[in-house]
Amino acid sequence: MQTVPEKWRDTPSDRVDEKGAPAPWEGQTLFQRNGTGAPAKGASDAASPEEVSGKGAEAERESLMMELTRLVQRTVKESSWWERRGIDCAILAAAFLTLPVAFYLLSSSQVLLFALGMLVMGVAHGIITIKGTHLASHGSLSESQAWGEFWAVFFIEVCGSFTARTGVQAHIKMHHAHTNVIGLGDSSTWKAPFLPRSIYLFIAPLAMPIMTPLVALGQLKDHSLALALRTVLMVALGVYSQYWLLLHVSGFQSPASALLCMLVCRAMFSMPYIHVNIFQHIGLPMFSPTRRPKRIYQMTHGVLNLPRNPLLDWIFGHSLINCHVEHHLFPFLSDNMCLKVKPIVSKYLKERELPYQEDSYVSRLRLFFHRYQEFMVYAPPITELVGVQ
């Protein structure tokens, strides 16, 4: 629906599983049927009642996603650039514009002003590195492929201290293409079964600013030398720029104090970030790679929306909070467009008696705390949706 760099799109080879079956992914496969085309000449025209019934059910399932897609496409076409991308770009621009204020406040000797500076920098960093990197990974910030690649490198590597290639591959090609499919997009990268539940949920996320660049470095062995060198330089540029500004603009007296400030600001929203990533998928139906439902069933059963939250809506974006179902159905829509089509999607799914899963943040946190062993330590069971596969 929206342009993304071609090399980030799935290719025909990417849209098949280990046995060569088409994967339910974006683009043309969304509207293709499981058949191989028109019957060959000389084939029997007769069909059993079971075959007719099966083909009718198959066509109905295909038409559900096609019909919903047409409704959403109509809304997107009727929307202005400001609605499609402008609002989210403005939020990101506002975050960058508050950074000079944050550096100035951090130079103050007054405790309240200094604390305010920490808060402003933490919020700005959260918006840039969570909302910005997510939108950039989906190519939602620009219709230009060249600009799309630029923003992905800028937000993911310079600001987010991770490798753009791995980030896009893991998020777009695996998580979105194979949502809740065991061994592929089952969110297992967010599991750390060796950690006790209290450590994992409330303490370990604070180490994310340190772990993220270390994980990125570990991924470089799979990249070309040029790509690995670019990633190292971009990550170093982002980290050193903040460090240098804290020393020379905010007036920090020691490297240790500047690094501690960076750690606090970068870890400020890491706890809800981890929570959101596990709340919206883990504990929901999981699917076998060989027996997976059609896309509309896969996403409605395996994705959950959290309620609107003024702070997290701004920092994380609607597509990660209260429009996650819409985001997984139409992953290249911006945050604001996900919010705009939310009434259309929710009404359509409820009218077709399809799940539209929603739960509160506190409810999910309580659920994960009490069922941590089941969800995060032991392998999740495969859900068989009768009549769907």
RODO-2510 file (C-alpha; in nm, 4 decimals, decimal comma):
residues 389
     n   res          X          Y          Z
     1     m     0,0000     0,0000     0,0000
     2     q     0,2931     0,2295     0,0725
     3     t     0,6356     0,2248    -0,0908
     4     v     0,9273     0,0611     0,0906
     5     p     1,2755    -0,0190    -0,0424
     6     e     1,2518    -0,3140    -0,2796
     7     k     1,5346    -0,5026    -0,1141
     8     w     1,3377    -0,5013     0,2101
     9     r     1,0293    -0,6477     0,0472
    10     d     0,9803    -1,0216     0,0560
    11     t     1,0732    -1,1995    -0,2633
    12     p     0,8992    -1,5100    -0,4011
    13     s     1,1656    -1,7196    -0,2352
    14     d     1,0992    -1,5430     0,0954
    15     r     0,7289    -1,6170     0,0696
    16     v     0,7641    -1,9915     0,0930
    17     d     0,8235    -2,2105     0,3927
    18     e     1,0601    -2,5020     0,4221
    19     k     0,8297    -2,7235     0,2142
    20     g     0,7759    -2,4674    -0,0586
    21     a     0,4257    -2,3618     0,0500
    22     p     0,3381    -1,9945     0,0032
    23     a     0,3681    -1,7853     0,3171
    24     p     0,0884    -1,5472     0,4124
    25     w     0,2700    -1,2210     0,3597
    26     e     0,2344    -0,8803     0,2041
    27     g     0,2053    -0,7926    -0,1626
    28     q     0,0681    -1,0229    -0,4263
    29     t     0,0429    -1,3327    -0,2083
    30     l    -0,2179    -1,1581     0,0018
    31     f    -0,4696    -1,2031    -0,2767
    32     q    -0,3528    -1,5310    -0,4255
    33     r    -0,5475    -1,8467    -0,3726
    34     n    -0,3898    -2,1750    -0,2751
    35     g    -0,4656    -2,3268    -0,6148
    36     t    -0,2128    -2,3247    -0,8940
    37     g    -0,4321    -2,1464    -1,1453
    38     a    -0,6823    -2,2604    -1,4050
    39     p    -0,7327    -2,6353    -1,4366
    40     a    -0,5354    -2,8058    -1,7067
    41     k    -0,7098    -2,8975    -2,0276
    42     g    -0,8654    -3,2389    -2,0128
    43     a    -0,9121    -3,2287    -1,6378
    44     s    -1,2414    -3,3476    -1,5042
    45     d    -1,5020    -3,0735    -1,4638
    46     a    -1,6829    -3,2672    -1,1952
    47     a    -1,6110    -3,1949    -0,8316
    48     s    -1,7229    -3,3675    -0,5191
    49     p    -1,9508    -3,1835    -0,2713
    50     e    -1,6628    -3,1771    -0,0238
    51     e    -1,4348    -3,0074    -0,2795
    52     v    -1,7018    -2,7536    -0,3686
    53     s    -1,7619    -2,6799    -0,0020
    54     g    -1,3881    -2,6491     0,0641
    55     k    -1,3336    -2,4156    -0,2295
    56     g    -1,6274    -2,2034    -0,1215
    57     a    -1,4919    -2,1714     0,2309
    58     e    -1,1465    -2,0930     0,0907
    59     a    -1,2847    -1,8198    -0,1322
    60     e    -1,4774    -1,6749     0,1595
    61     r    -1,1652    -1,6594     0,3726
    62     e    -0,9717    -1,4900     0,0933
    63     s    -1,2481    -1,2408     0,0343
    64     l    -1,2535    -1,1367     0,4009
    65     m    -0,9002    -0,9955     0,3804
    66     m    -0,9618    -0,8533     0,0339
    67     e    -1,2769    -0,6761     0,1449
    68     l    -1,1126    -0,5301     0,4549
    69     t    -0,8111    -0,4228     0,2480
    70     r    -1,0361    -0,2359     0,0034
    71     l    -1,2040    -0,0509     0,2913
    72     v    -0,8694     0,0500     0,4380
    73     q    -0,7215     0,1450     0,0999
    74     r    -1,0176     0,3712     0,0335
    75     t    -0,9575     0,5522     0,3617
    76     v    -0,5847     0,5865     0,2899
    77     k    -0,6480     0,7309    -0,0568
    78     e    -0,8938     0,9835     0,0866
    79     s    -0,6442     1,0953     0,3518
    80     s    -0,4060     1,3865     0,3131
    81     w    -0,0273     1,3622     0,3346
    82     w    -0,0515     1,5228     0,6771
    83     e    -0,2689     1,2352     0,7977
    84     r    -0,0677     0,9636     0,6222
    85     r     0,2778     1,0771     0,7346
    86     g     0,2859     1,4403     0,8426
    87     i     0,1557     1,3999     1,1974
    88     d     0,4070     1,1290     1,2840
    89     c     0,6923     1,3211     1,1195
    90     a     0,5918     1,6272     1,3229
    91     i     0,6042     1,4282     1,6476
    92     l     0,9529     1,3044     1,5618
    93     a     1,0639     1,6564     1,4668
    94     a     0,9294     1,7887     1,7976
    95     a     1,1358     1,5269     1,9828
    96     f     1,4535     1,6433     1,8082
    97     l     1,3687     2,0082     1,8774
    98     t     1,3402     1,9406     2,2516
    99     l     1,6925     1,7977     2,2705
   100     p     1,8666     2,1401     2,2931
   101     v     1,6306     2,2267     2,5801
   102     a     1,7208     1,9001     2,7521
   103     f     2,0965     1,9611     2,7199
   104     y     2,0487     2,3144     2,8556
   105     l     1,8436     2,1952     3,1547
   106     l     2,1049     1,9310     3,2300
   107     s     2,3622     2,2086     3,2747
   108     s     2,1638     2,3514     3,5667
   109     s     2,2826     2,3094     3,9235
   110     q     1,9236     2,3111     4,0518
   111     v     1,7945     1,9640     4,1231
   112     l     1,4448     2,0195     3,9841
   113     l     1,5698     2,1682     3,6560
   114     f     1,8291     1,8951     3,6213
   115     a     1,5646     1,6281     3,6821
   116     l     1,3386     1,7973     3,4270
   117     g     1,6241     1,7841     3,1772
   118     m     1,6646     1,4121     3,2386
   119     l     1,2921     1,3605     3,1841
   120     v     1,2840     1,5671     2,8636
   121     m     1,5855     1,3850     2,7207
   122     g     1,4427     1,0462     2,8198
   123     v     1,1091     1,1181     2,6516
   124     a     1,2784     1,2555     2,3389
   125     h     1,5104     0,9562     2,3209
   126     g     1,2141     0,7212     2,3627
   127     i     1,0170     0,8832     2,0799
   128     i     1,3166     0,8828     1,8461
   129     t     1,4430     0,5325     1,9202
   130     i     1,1092     0,3492     1,9585
   131     k     0,8540     0,5298     1,7454
   132     g     1,1137     0,6529     1,4952
   133     t     1,2924     0,3216     1,4471
   134     h     0,9648     0,1323     1,4169
   135     l     0,8233     0,3630     1,1509
   136     a     1,1574     0,3717     0,9671
   137     s     1,1831    -0,0083     0,9629
   138     h     0,8444    -0,0224     0,7869
   139     g     0,9296     0,2536     0,5387
   140     s     0,6433     0,4642     0,6744
   141     l     0,8280     0,7959     0,6883
   142     s     0,8659     0,8550     0,3157
   143     e     0,7357     0,7332    -0,0189
   144     s     1,0876     0,7561    -0,1617
   145     q     1,2932     0,4371    -0,1489
   146     a     1,6189     0,6306    -0,1130
   147     w     1,4843     0,8376     0,1755
   148     g     1,3356     0,5238     0,3271
   149     e     1,6789     0,3622     0,3389
   150     f     1,8339     0,6806     0,4771
   151     w     1,5815     0,7095     0,7596
   152     a     1,6180     0,3407     0,8452
   153     v     1,9951     0,3780     0,8863
   154     f     1,9599     0,7067     1,0730
   155     f     1,6949     0,5965     1,3211
   156     i     1,7973     0,2344     1,3707
   157     e     2,1757     0,2669     1,3671
   158     v     2,2605     0,6262     1,4656
   159     c     1,9767     0,6738     1,7141
   160     g     1,8883     0,3176     1,8101
   161     s     2,2419     0,1691     1,8220
   162     f     2,1393    -0,1388     1,6252
   163     t     2,2032    -0,2678     1,2744
   164     a     1,9398    -0,1585     1,0242
   165     r     1,9718    -0,4670     0,8063
   166     t     1,9194    -0,7120     1,0922
   167     g     1,6461    -0,4993     1,2459
   168     v     1,4439    -0,4845     0,9257
   169     q     1,5036    -0,8505     0,8484
   170     a     1,3991    -0,9706     1,1934
   171     h     1,0991    -0,7412     1,2240
   172     i     0,9583    -0,7309     0,8714
   173     k     1,0597    -1,0648     0,7228
   174     m     1,0155    -1,2771     1,0362
   175     h     0,7934    -1,1199     1,3006
   176     h     0,5345    -0,9740     1,0633
   177     a     0,5512    -1,2461     0,8024
   178     h     0,5237    -1,5276     1,0555
   179     t     0,3441    -1,3743     1,3532
   180     n     0,3063    -1,6347     1,6319
   181     v     0,4321    -1,9151     1,4074
   182     i     0,6504    -2,1353     1,6261
   183     g     1,0177    -2,1236     1,5357
   184     l     0,9742    -1,8262     1,3024
   185     g     0,7857    -1,5239     1,4359
   186     d     0,6900    -1,6455     1,7827
   187     s     0,8563    -1,3557     1,9735
   188     s     1,1029    -1,6001     2,1296
   189     t     1,3793    -1,3394     2,0939
   190     w     1,2156    -1,1567     2,3852
   191     k     1,2378    -1,4595     2,6155
   192     a     1,5110    -1,5067     2,8757
   193     p     1,4030    -1,8256     3,0573
   194     f     1,7121    -1,8292     3,2795
   195     l     1,5941    -1,5100     3,4546
   196     p     1,3451    -1,5110     3,7448
   197     r     1,0196    -1,3322     3,6658
   198     s     1,0825    -1,0269     3,8870
   199     i     1,4301    -0,9772     3,7407
   200     y     1,3052    -1,0154     3,3836
   201     l     0,9994    -0,7904     3,4189
   202     f     1,1396    -0,5117     3,6363
   203     i     1,5211    -0,5070     3,6426
   204     a     1,6732    -0,6667     3,3312
   205     p     1,5120    -0,4144     3,0897
   206     l     1,7305    -0,1429     3,2436
   207     a     2,0308    -0,3070     3,0775
   208     m     1,8881    -0,2603     2,7276
   209     p     2,1019     0,0485     2,6434
   210     i     2,4127    -0,1646     2,7060
   211     m     2,2850    -0,4885     2,5536
   212     t     2,1505    -0,3388     2,2295
   213     p     2,4850    -0,2284     2,0751
   214     l     2,6507    -0,5489     2,1999
   215     v     2,3870    -0,7603     2,0264
   216     a     2,4287    -0,5450     1,7154
   217     l     2,8029    -0,6149     1,7128
   218     g     2,7307    -0,9860     1,7383
   219     q     2,5123    -0,9638     1,4272
   220     l     2,7864    -0,8085     1,2137
   221     k     2,9514    -1,1431     1,1402
   222     d     2,6714    -1,2136     0,8944
   223     h     2,7194    -0,8821     0,7110
   224     s     2,9649    -0,7742     0,4455
   225     l     3,2717    -0,5824     0,5579
   226     a     3,1386    -0,2546     0,4169
   227     l     2,8004    -0,2956     0,5844
   228     a     2,9597    -0,3951     0,9153
   229     l     3,1926    -0,0942     0,9028
   230     r     2,9006     0,1398     0,8293
   231     t     2,7043     0,0023     1,1244
   232     v     2,9967     0,0413     1,3640
   233     l     3,0558     0,3997     1,2493
   234     m     2,6879     0,4950     1,2688
   235     v     2,6397     0,3442     1,6150
   236     a     2,9593     0,5094     1,7389
   237     l     2,8466     0,8420     1,5926
   238     g     2,5141     0,8300     1,7775
   239     v     2,6613     0,7280     2,1124
   240     y     2,9603     0,9631     2,1006
   241     s     2,7513     1,2627     1,9906
   242     q     2,5332     1,2428     2,3007
   243     y     2,8386     1,1838     2,5198
   244     w     3,0262     1,4812     2,3696
   245     l     2,7280     1,7142     2,4066
   246     l     2,6817     1,6198     2,7720
   247     l     3,0467     1,7055     2,8396
   248     h     3,0752     2,0235     2,6315
   249     v     2,7212     2,1668     2,6355
   250     s     2,5702     2,0408     2,9595
   251     g     2,9041     2,0761     3,1387
   252     f     2,9351     1,7337     3,2984
   253     q     3,2613     1,7189     3,4898
   254     s     3,3526     1,3540     3,4388
   255     p     3,3058     1,0848     3,1737
   256     a     3,1454     0,8570     3,4342
   257     s     2,8705     1,1082     3,5154
   258     a     2,7979     1,1644     3,1452
   259     l     2,7771     0,7907     3,0798
   260     l     2,5495     0,7427     3,3807
   261     c     2,3194     1,0175     3,2519
   262     m     2,3102     0,8515     2,9104
   263     l     2,2229     0,5172     3,0682
   264     v     1,9371     0,6631     3,2724
   265     c     1,7898     0,8558     2,9787
   266     r     1,8172     0,5628     2,7388
   267     a     1,6709     0,3154     2,9891
   268     m     1,3830     0,5373     3,0992
   269     f     1,1199     0,3565     2,8901
   270     s     1,2938     0,0230     2,8370
   271     m     1,0738    -0,1525     3,0929
   272     p     0,7391    -0,0753     2,9241
   273     y     0,9087    -0,1411     2,5898
   274     i     0,9872    -0,4993     2,6922
   275     h     0,6416    -0,5371     2,8442
   276     v     0,4626    -0,4187     2,5324
   277     n     0,6598    -0,6541     2,3088
   278     i     0,5618    -0,9603     2,5106
   279     f     0,2108    -0,8583     2,6164
   280     q     0,0760    -0,8317     2,2620
   281     h     0,1789    -1,1750     2,1299
   282     i     0,3073    -1,4205     2,3886
   283     g     0,0289    -1,6121     2,5609
   284     l    -0,1958    -1,5814     2,2558
   285     p    -0,2606    -1,8678     2,0074
   286     m     0,0519    -2,0085     1,8434
   287     f     0,0625    -2,1842     1,5067
   288     s     0,2575    -2,4644     1,3450
   289     p     0,4655    -2,3703     1,0385
   290     t     0,2924    -2,6485     0,8444
   291     r    -0,0603    -2,5742     0,9668
   292     r    -0,1117    -2,2014     0,9770
   293     p    -0,4341    -2,0086     0,9244
   294     k    -0,5038    -1,7482     0,6587
   295     r    -0,3564    -1,4076     0,7302
   296     i    -0,6734    -1,2474     0,8690
   297     y    -0,7205    -1,5376     1,1116
   298     q    -0,3541    -1,5457     1,2045
   299     m    -0,3445    -1,1763     1,2952
   300     t    -0,6785    -1,1578     1,4713
   301     h    -0,5972    -1,4575     1,6902
   302     g    -0,2291    -1,3834     1,7531
   303     v    -0,2242    -1,0057     1,8122
   304     l    -0,3625    -0,7944     2,0963
   305     n    -0,4296    -0,4233     2,1431
   306     l    -0,3568    -0,2348     2,4635
   307     p    -0,5817     0,0588     2,5605
   308     r    -0,4912     0,4157     2,4724
   309     n    -0,2303     0,5736     2,6957
   310     p    -0,1367     0,9406     2,6400
   311     l     0,2295     0,8895     2,7297
   312     l     0,2908     0,5592     2,5511
   313     d     0,0861     0,6659     2,2477
   314     w     0,3292     0,9520     2,1924
   315     i     0,6498     0,7673     2,2762
   316     f     0,5771     0,4246     2,1273
   317     g     0,3219     0,5174     1,8632
   318     h    -0,0320     0,3903     1,8137
   319     s     0,0801     0,0914     1,6080
   320     l     0,2670    -0,0489     1,9088
   321     i     0,0001     0,0257     2,1683
   322     n    -0,3689     0,0560     2,0869
   323     c    -0,3598    -0,0244     1,7136
   324     h    -0,1360    -0,3304     1,7090
   325     v    -0,3998    -0,5470     1,5407
   326     e    -0,4391    -0,2871     1,2670
   327     h    -0,0613    -0,2611     1,2362
   328     h    -0,0176    -0,6348     1,1814
   329     l    -0,2947    -0,6450     0,9240
   330     f    -0,1543    -0,3400     0,7392
   331     p     0,2093    -0,3059     0,8533
   332     f     0,3139    -0,0221     0,6225
   333     l     0,0578     0,2262     0,7584
   334     s     0,1896     0,5041     0,9807
   335     d     0,0850     0,5326     1,3440
   336     n    -0,1731     0,8005     1,2718
   337     m    -0,3235     0,6053     0,9827
   338     c    -0,3494     0,2950     1,2029
   339     l    -0,5475     0,5075     1,4468
   340     k    -0,7671     0,6421     1,1683
   341     v    -0,8564     0,2987     1,0280
   342     k    -0,9007     0,1444     1,3742
   343     p    -1,2824     0,1986     1,3825
   344     i    -1,3102     0,0443     1,0345
   345     v    -1,1030    -0,2612     1,1250
   346     s    -1,2631    -0,3227     1,4642
   347     k    -1,6160    -0,2859     1,3261
   348     y    -1,5427    -0,5144     1,0322
   349     l    -1,3881    -0,7884     1,2446
   350     k    -1,6671    -0,7807     1,5010
   351     e    -1,9335    -0,7910     1,2300
   352     r    -1,7630    -1,0991     1,0811
   353     e    -1,7407    -1,2540     1,4296
   354     l    -1,3614    -1,2533     1,4187
   355     p    -1,1557    -1,1868     1,7336
   356     y    -1,0575    -0,8289     1,8102
   357     q    -0,8441    -0,8825     2,1172
   358     e    -0,7931    -0,6071     2,3711
   359     d    -0,6665    -0,6043     2,7288
   360     s    -0,5270    -0,3541     2,9762
   361     y    -0,1585    -0,3068     3,0581
   362     v    -0,2116    -0,3908     3,4266
   363     s    -0,4141    -0,7009     3,3412
   364     r    -0,1416    -0,8334     3,1091
   365     l     0,1314    -0,7547     3,3625
   366     r    -0,0589    -0,9448     3,6306
   367     l    -0,1131    -1,2357     3,3908
   368     f     0,2568    -1,2580     3,2957
   369     f     0,3696    -1,2279     3,6560
   370     h     0,1528    -1,5201     3,7683
   371     r     0,2024    -1,7358     3,4559
   372     y     0,5645    -1,6466     3,3807
   373     q     0,6837    -2,0074     3,3791
   374     e     0,4150    -2,1109     3,1331
   375     f     0,4562    -1,8186     2,8930
   376     m     0,8249    -1,7311     2,9132
   377     v     1,0090    -2,0471     3,0224
   378     y     0,8313    -2,3459     2,8726
   379     a     0,7611    -2,3828     2,5012
   380     p     0,4141    -2,2542     2,4088
   381     p     0,1587    -2,5070     2,2840
   382     i     0,0462    -2,5029     1,9221
   383     t    -0,3144    -2,3903     1,8927
   384     e    -0,5341    -2,5812     1,6511
   385     l    -0,8059    -2,3517     1,5173
   386     v    -1,0613    -2,5979     1,3885
   387     g    -1,1955    -2,5027     1,0472
   388     v    -0,9345    -2,2318     0,9957
   389     q    -0,6224    -2,4116     0,8704
***
